[in-house]
Amino acid sequence: MRELPAPPQADELSELIKKKVAEAQTAGGTRETVTVDWNEQKAHVDVIDLPLSKLYFNPSTHRIRAQRSHDAAKDAELDQNPWSAESQDYLRFLLQASPTDTNLRDVEFDALKDSLEEFGQNDPGLVTHQGIVVNGNTRAAVLRLLGVQSMRVGVLPESFTWADINAVELSLQLRRDHRRDYTFINRIIAMEEQAALGRTPEQIAKEFRIQVRTYHQERWILATIRELIKRSQDVGAGGLRLVDWEGAQERLKELQRLYVKLETLDRDQAEILKELRLAAILLNFSKTDVRHINEDFLKEGLEQKLLSGGPAPEDRSEAKPTGVMIPGLGVEVPAASSAVADMKALNDRLLRAAAVVRSRSEGPGLGNEAKDRAQSVLDDAQKTFDDAIEAAGRSARLRKRKQLAPARLAEACVSIDQCVSDLVLARTSRSLDEEAFDDAVIKLRGSLLKLAKQAGRGLNDPGDGVAWLMDAVATEGRQ
């Protein structure tokens, strides 16, 4: 987190704001204020009316942090010159765009536009003493679109630093009554920034109203996404963007849970399944499809089908390390197994191909021909993954059918055991309905006879359980 430079004409705008605040404080009648949570305290700041043309969108807002990577050149310009007309226009564009596809307009933005157009501004925004919007950036974008000339805003104290400003924005946006949620990626970026400020996981989890284990889960997801972005970078291509992973929240959370469960048992298996699931998520397979990539997927050797049918290996000529040196300790540990390395190499090819296809830049290796080749790699991988996942689904359905009858019988045993306890209690209290119980036992006898008939079909050497059942039915028949 860095201190941004003051916007143009900051002193002039600050004087205007001070004058308006002083007028609001000395005017008769009830003053309008807005409550701000800051450092576990509540501050009440005055609300004034400011011209929209003099307000600046906040370059540090967490609302669109991930979406800034939509255009790398404009994102870089935003870092260098956050108050320029071009940067402010880029922020306004992102505030209107869909979080998962910045080429589309956000339906929630349109809903807010309809609300403000019909009812006007109900809740004030929040600005710094220099006119930078802290809370209400989306509302400011809507009001500008509607041609409104001014906006009601509360003014933060002049002493607030950028760390204070970001903390206030989070406290306001994380209230349960906010209109528009942070997107998944923007929320975990905000958590990362809070951790960089030295806050503990317990403090951050409390602020975001989540459990500590959820905080650690989402930090793991962000670290994984950053690693994938780095791996997707190649000569001439800028790599994937944070925004490319919006919409994958549930699939990434399920991946993290699976990885943590398997990591302590078999690290290589955990890494292979991680790479496979990440590739399936990249190829936009559904949550139910991705779930088929599990331990049984590996038991059936379906990952070999993906390796043999996936994109051809690239000639990178780097020797695979046999070990990894731990910095500072001088200790070498074994590197990833060849199976893990092969799966990572497959995923790297898909990541780089996706980066080329989704790139908006022009440059060497990013022409139409290169994009067509990259799309062909993804299409081939999509078909190979589709075939493997379909095979895994068929196997899963077969296993389910195989286990269905034993599971039903196990449930029946639990019910009979409970019946024994209920029977003892009923006899003790002399409340047993003996006729109803006798009728139920007769139904049980009929069900067991039908079960024995089906269980004994085609078995030359039945197991002990089925043999006992068939003997019991034979005894029943002789009586």
C-alpha positions in Angstrom: 0.0 0.0 0.0 1.5 3.4 -1.0 0.7 7.0 -0.4 -0.7 8.4 -3.7 0.3 11.9 -4.8 -2.2 14.7 -4.3 -4.5 15.3 -7.3 -4.3 18.4 -9.4 -5.6 21.6 -7.7 -5.8 19.7 -4.4 -5.2 22.8 -2.4 -8.0 24.7 -4.2 -10.5 21.8 -3.8 -9.5 21.4 -0.1 -10.3 25.0 0.6 -13.6 24.7 -1.1 -14.4 21.6 1.1 -13.3 23.3 4.3 -15.6 26.3 3.4 -18.6 24.1 2.8 -18.0 22.0 6.0 -17.8 25.3 8.0 -21.0 26.5 6.4 -22.7 23.2 7.3 -21.6 23.5 10.9 -22.7 27.0 11.4 -26.0 26.8 9.5 -29.2 26.4 11.5 -31.2 23.3 11.7 -30.2 19.6 11.9 -26.8 18.8 10.5 -26.5 15.8 8.3 -23.6 13.5 9.2 -22.3 10.0 8.3 -20.8 7.6 10.8 -17.4 6.2 10.0 -15.8 3.1 11.8 -12.1 3.7 12.2 -9.7 2.0 14.5 -12.6 0.4 16.5 -14.0 3.9 17.0 -16.9 5.8 15.5 -16.5 9.2 14.0 -19.3 11.4 12.8 -18.3 13.5 9.8 -20.3 16.3 8.2 -22.1 15.8 4.9 -21.8 18.5 2.2 -22.8 18.9 -1.5 -19.8 18.8 -3.9 -19.7 19.2 -7.7 -19.2 15.8 -9.4 -16.8 17.3 -11.9 -14.4 18.1 -9.1 -14.4 14.6 -7.5 -11.9 11.9 -8.3 -12.5 8.2 -8.5 -10.3 6.3 -6.0 -7.4 4.4 -7.8 -7.0 2.2 -4.7 -10.6 1.2 -4.4 -11.0 -2.6 -3.7 -14.1 -2.5 -5.8 -12.2 -3.1 -9.1 -8.7 -4.1 -7.9 -8.6 -7.3 -9.9 -10.4 -5.8 -12.9 -7.6 -3.2 -13.4 -5.6 -6.0 -15.1 -8.2 -5.9 -18.0 -5.8 -3.6 -19.9 -2.1 -3.8 -18.9 -1.2 -0.5 -20.5 -4.0 1.4 -18.9 -3.3 -0.3 -15.6 0.4 0.9 -15.8 -0.8 4.4 -16.7 -3.1 4.3 -13.7 -0.2 3.5 -11.4 2.0 6.3 -12.9 -0.7 9.0 -13.3 -3.8 8.1 -11.3 -5.4 11.6 -11.7 -5.0 12.0 -15.4 -8.2 12.1 -17.6 -7.2 8.8 -19.2 -6.8 7.0 -15.9 -10.0 8.4 -14.4 -11.9 7.4 -17.6 -10.4 3.9 -17.2 -11.7 3.7 -13.6 -15.1 4.9 -14.7 -15.2 2.2 -17.4 -14.2 -0.6 -14.9 -16.9 0.6 -12.3 -19.5 0.0 -15.0 -18.1 -3.3 -16.3 -19.1 -6.8 -15.3 -16.6 -8.2 -12.7 -16.3 -11.5 -14.6 -16.2 -10.1 -18.1 -15.1 -6.5 -18.4 -16.3 -6.4 -22.0 -19.9 -6.4 -20.7 -21.8 -3.9 -18.5 -22.6 -5.0 -15.0 -26.3 -5.8 -14.4 -25.9 -4.5 -10.8 -24.6 -1.2 -12.2 -27.7 -0.9 -14.3 -29.9 -1.7 -11.3 -28.2 1.0 -9.3 -28.7 3.4 -12.2 -32.4 2.7 -12.3 -32.7 3.2 -8.6 -30.8 6.5 -8.5 -32.7 7.7 -11.6 -36.1 7.0 -9.9 -35.4 7.8 -6.3 -32.3 10.0 -6.3 -29.3 9.6 -3.9 -30.4 8.4 -0.5 -27.1 7.6 1.2 -24.2 10.1 1.1 -20.8 9.0 -0.2 -17.5 9.6 1.5 -14.5 11.7 0.2 -11.1 12.8 1.5 -10.4 16.5 2.1 -8.9 16.5 -1.4 -12.1 15.3 -3.1 -11.1 11.6 -3.7 -14.1 9.3 -3.4 -13.6 6.7 -0.7 -17.1 5.2 -0.6 -19.5 5.7 -3.4 -17.3 5.3 -6.5 -20.0 3.4 -8.3 -22.7 5.9 -7.3 -20.5 8.7 -8.6 -20.1 6.9 -11.9 -23.9 6.4 -12.2 -24.7 10.0 -11.3 -22.2 11.2 -13.9 -23.9 9.0 -16.5 -27.3 10.4 -15.5 -26.0 14.0 -15.9 -26.3 14.9 -12.2 -24.1 17.9 -11.3 -23.4 17.3 -7.6 -23.2 14.5 -5.0 -23.8 14.5 -1.3 -20.6 13.3 0.5 -19.2 13.1 4.0 -15.7 14.5 4.4 -12.9 12.5 6.2 -10.6 14.3 8.6 -7.5 15.9 6.9 -5.2 13.9 9.0 -6.2 10.6 7.5 -3.5 8.6 5.7 -4.0 6.2 2.8 -3.9 3.3 5.2 -6.7 5.0 7.2 -8.7 5.6 4.0 -8.5 2.0 2.9 -9.5 0.8 6.4 -12.5 3.1 6.3 -13.5 1.8 2.8 -13.3 -1.8 4.0 -15.4 -1.1 7.1 -18.1 0.6 5.1 -18.2 -2.0 2.3 -18.2 -5.0 4.6 -21.3 -3.9 6.4 -24.2 -6.3 5.9 -26.4 -3.6 4.3 -24.1 -2.6 1.5 -25.6 -2.6 -2.0 -22.9 -4.2 -4.0 -20.5 -6.9 -2.7 -16.8 -6.9 -3.5 -16.1 -9.6 -6.0 -14.3 -12.7 -4.8 -10.8 -11.8 -6.1 -11.1 -8.2 -4.9 -12.1 -9.3 -1.5 -9.1 -11.6 -1.1 -6.8 -8.9 -2.4 -8.1 -6.6 0.3 -7.3 -9.3 2.9 -3.8 -9.6 1.5 -3.3 -5.8 1.9 -4.6 -5.9 5.5 -2.1 -8.7 6.3 0.7 -6.6 4.8 -0.3 -3.9 7.3 0.5 -6.3 10.1 -3.0 -7.3 11.1 -3.4 -10.9 12.4 -5.6 -13.5 10.7 -8.0 -13.3 13.6 -8.4 -9.6 13.2 -8.9 -9.8 9.4 -11.4 -12.7 9.7 -13.4 -10.7 12.2 -13.4 -7.6 9.9 -14.5 -9.6 6.9 -17.0 -11.6 9.0 -15.5 -15.0 8.1 -13.9 -17.8 10.0 -10.1 -17.9 10.4 -9.9 -21.1 8.4 -11.8 -19.4 5.5 -9.3 -16.6 5.6 -6.4 -19.1 5.3 -8.2 -20.9 2.5 -8.7 -17.7 0.5 -5.1 -16.6 1.0 -4.1 -20.0 -0.4 -6.3 -19.4 -3.4 -4.8 -16.0 -4.1 -1.3 -17.3 -3.8 -2.2 -20.1 -6.2 -3.7 -17.7 -8.7 -0.6 -15.4 -8.6 1.6 -18.5 -9.2 -0.6 -19.4 -12.3 -0.4 -15.9 -13.6 3.4 -16.1 -13.4 3.5 -19.5 -15.1 1.3 -18.2 -17.9 3.8 -15.5 -18.9 5.8 -16.2 -22.0 7.9 -14.3 -24.5 5.6 -11.7 -26.2 2.6 -12.4 -23.9 1.7 -10.7 -20.7 0.2 -13.7 -19.1 -3.2 -14.2 -17.5 -4.9 -11.6 -15.3 -6.5 -11.7 -11.9 -9.8 -11.0 -13.4 -9.6 -14.2 -15.5 -10.3 -16.2 -12.3 -13.4 -14.3 -11.2 -16.3 -16.8 -11.2 -14.2 -19.7 -10.2 -14.7 -19.2 -6.4 -16.5 -22.4 -5.5 -14.3 -24.6 -7.7 -11.1 -23.1 -6.2 -12.4 -23.6 -2.7 -13.2 -27.3 -3.4 -9.8 -27.7 -4.9 -8.2 -26.2 -1.7 -10.1 -28.6 0.5 -9.1 -31.6 -1.5 -5.5 -30.5 -1.6 -5.3 -30.0 2.1 -6.9 -33.4 2.7 -4.4 -35.2 0.5 -1.2 -33.2 1.1 -0.3 -35.0 4.3 -1.1 -38.4 2.9 0.5 -38.2 -0.6 2.1 -35.0 -1.7 2.6 -36.1 -5.3 -1.1 -37.2 -5.6 -2.2 -33.8 -4.2 0.0 -31.9 -6.6 -1.2 -33.9 -9.6 -4.9 -33.4 -8.7 -4.2 -29.7 -8.1 -2.7 -29.3 -11.6 -5.5 -31.3 -13.2 -8.3 -29.4 -11.5 -6.7 -26.0 -12.2 -6.5 -27.0 -15.9 -10.1 -28.0 -15.9 -11.1 -24.7 -14.2 -9.0 -22.8 -16.8 -10.9 -24.7 -19.6 -14.2 -23.6 -17.8 -15.5 -27.0 -16.9 -18.5 -26.9 -14.4 -18.2 -27.6 -10.7 -19.8 -31.0 -11.1 -17.4 -32.0 -13.9 -14.3 -30.8 -11.9 -15.4 -33.0 -9.0 -14.8 -36.1 -11.1 -11.1 -35.3 -11.0 -10.4 -37.0 -7.7 -8.4 -40.0 -6.2 -10.4 -42.5 -8.3 -9.6 -40.5 -11.4 -5.9 -41.3 -10.8 -6.6 -44.9 -9.8 -8.1 -45.5 -13.2 -5.1 -43.9 -14.9 -7.1 -41.2 -16.6 -4.3 -38.6 -16.1 -2.2 -40.6 -18.6 -5.0 -40.2 -21.1 -4.7 -36.4 -20.6 -0.9 -36.5 -20.9 -1.0 -38.6 -24.1 -3.8 -36.7 -25.7 -2.9 -33.2 -24.5 -0.8 -30.6 -26.4 2.6 -31.7 -27.5 5.4 -30.9 -25.1 7.4 -27.7 -25.9 11.1 -27.8 -26.5 12.2 -25.9 -23.4 15.5 -27.8 -23.0 15.8 -27.0 -19.3 17.1 -29.9 -17.2 14.7 -31.0 -14.5 16.3 -30.5 -11.1 16.8 -33.6 -9.0 16.5 -31.6 -5.8 15.6 -28.2 -4.4 18.0 -26.3 -2.0 16.3 -24.7 1.0 17.7 -21.1 1.3 19.7 -20.4 4.4 19.9 -24.1 5.5 22.0 -25.6 2.8 19.7 -28.6 2.8 18.5 -30.2 -0.4 15.2 -31.9 -0.6 13.9 -34.1 -3.5 12.3 -32.2 -6.4 8.8 -33.0 -7.6 8.4 -36.5 -9.1 8.4 -36.9 -12.9 4.6 -37.4 -12.8 4.1 -34.1 -11.1 6.6 -32.3 -13.4 4.8 -33.7 -16.5 1.4 -32.6 -15.2 2.8 -29.1 -14.5 4.3 -28.9 -17.9 0.9 -29.8 -19.4 -0.8 -27.1 -17.4 1.9 -24.6 -18.3 1.2 -25.1 -22.0 -2.5 -24.6 -21.4 -1.8 -21.5 -19.3 0.4 -19.9 -21.9 -2.1 -20.7 -24.6 -4.9 -19.2 -22.6 -2.8 -16.1 -22.0 -2.2 -15.6 -25.8 -5.9 -16.1 -26.6 -7.1 -13.7 -24.0 -4.4 -11.1 -24.6 -5.6 -7.7 -25.7 -2.1 -6.5 -26.5 -0.5 -6.4 -29.9 3.1 -7.5 -30.3 5.4 -10.4 -31.4 3.7 -13.7 -31.0 0.3 -12.2 -30.4 -1.0 -11.9 -34.0 -4.1 -13.8 -35.4 -2.0 -16.7 -36.5 -0.5 -17.2 -33.0 -3.9 -16.8 -31.4 -5.4 -19.4 -33.7 -2.6 -21.9 -32.8 -3.2 -21.2 -29.1 -6.9 -21.6 -29.5 -6.3 -24.9 -31.2 -4.3 -26.1 -28.2 -7.1 -25.2 -25.9 -9.7 -26.8 -28.1 -7.8 -30.1 -28.3 -7.3 -30.0 -24.5 -11.0 -29.3 -24.0 -11.9 -32.4 -26.0 -9.3 -34.6 -24.2 -10.4 -33.4 -20.8 -14.1 -33.9 -21.8 -13.5 -37.5 -22.7 -11.6 -38.2 -19.5 -14.1 -36.5 -17.3 -16.9 -38.4 -19.0 -15.1 -41.7 -18.4 -14.6 -40.7 -14.8 -18.3 -39.9 -14.5 -19.3 -43.3 -15.9 -17.1 -45.0 -13.5 -18.5 -43.0 -10.6 -22.0 -43.9 -11.5 -21.1 -47.5 -11.8 -19.4 -47.4 -8.4 -22.5 -45.8 -6.9 -24.7 -48.5 -8.3 -22.4 -51.2 -6.9 -22.6 -49.6 -3.5 -26.3 -48.8 -3.5 -27.7 -52.1 -2.4 -25.1 -52.7 0.5 -25.7 -49.1 1.7 -29.4 -49.6 1.8 -29.0 -52.8 3.8 -26.6 -51.0 6.2 -29.3 -48.3 6.7 -31.8 -51.1 7.4 -29.5 -52.6 10.0 -29.2 -49.3 11.8 -33.0 -49.0 11.8 -33.4 -52.5 13.2 -30.9 -51.8 16.0 -32.8 -48.7 16.9 -36.0 -50.8 16.8 -34.5 -53.1 19.4 -33.9 -50.2 21.8 -37.4 -48.8 21.1 -38.9 -52.3 21.8 -37.2 -52.6 25.1 -38.4 -49.2 26.2 -42.0 -49.9 25.0 -42.1 -53.2 27.0 -40.7 -51.5 30.0 -43.4 -48.9 30.0 -46.0 -51.4 28.8 -46.9 -49.2 25.8 -46.1 -51.6 23.0 -48.8 -52.0 20.3 -48.3 -55.7 19.9 -50.6 -56.1 16.9 -48.9 -53.3 14.9 -45.5 -54.8 15.8 -46.6 -58.2 14.7 -47.8 -56.8 11.3 -44.4 -55.0 10.9 -42.5 -58.3 11.5 -44.6 -60.1 8.9 -43.7 -57.3 6.4 -40.0 -57.8 7.4 -40.3 -61.5 6.7 -41.7 -60.8 3.2 -38.9 -58.3 2.5 -36.2 -60.8 3.6 -37.7 -63.5 1.4 -37.5 -61.3 -1.6 -34.0 -60.2 -0.7 -32.8 -63.8 -0.4 -34.3 -64.7 -3.7 -32.4 -61.9 -5.5 -29.2 -62.3 -3.5 -28.8 -66.0 -4.3 -29.2 -65.7 -8.1 -26.2 -66.8 -10.1 -24.0 -67.4 -7.1 -22.2 -70.7 -7.0 -20.2 -69.9 -3.9 -22.1 -67.3 -1.9 -20.4 -65.5 1.0 -21.2 -66.1 4.6 -23.9 -63.4 4.8 -25.7 -64.5 1.7 -25.4 -68.2 2.6 -27.0 -67.5 6.1 -29.8 -65.6 4.4 -30.5 -68.4 2.0 -30.4 -71.0 4.8 -32.9 -68.9 6.8 -35.2 -68.7 3.8 -34.9 -72.5 3.2 -35.8 -73.1 6.9 -38.8 -70.8 6.5 -39.9 -72.8 3.5 -39.7 -76.1 5.4 -41.9 -74.9 8.2 
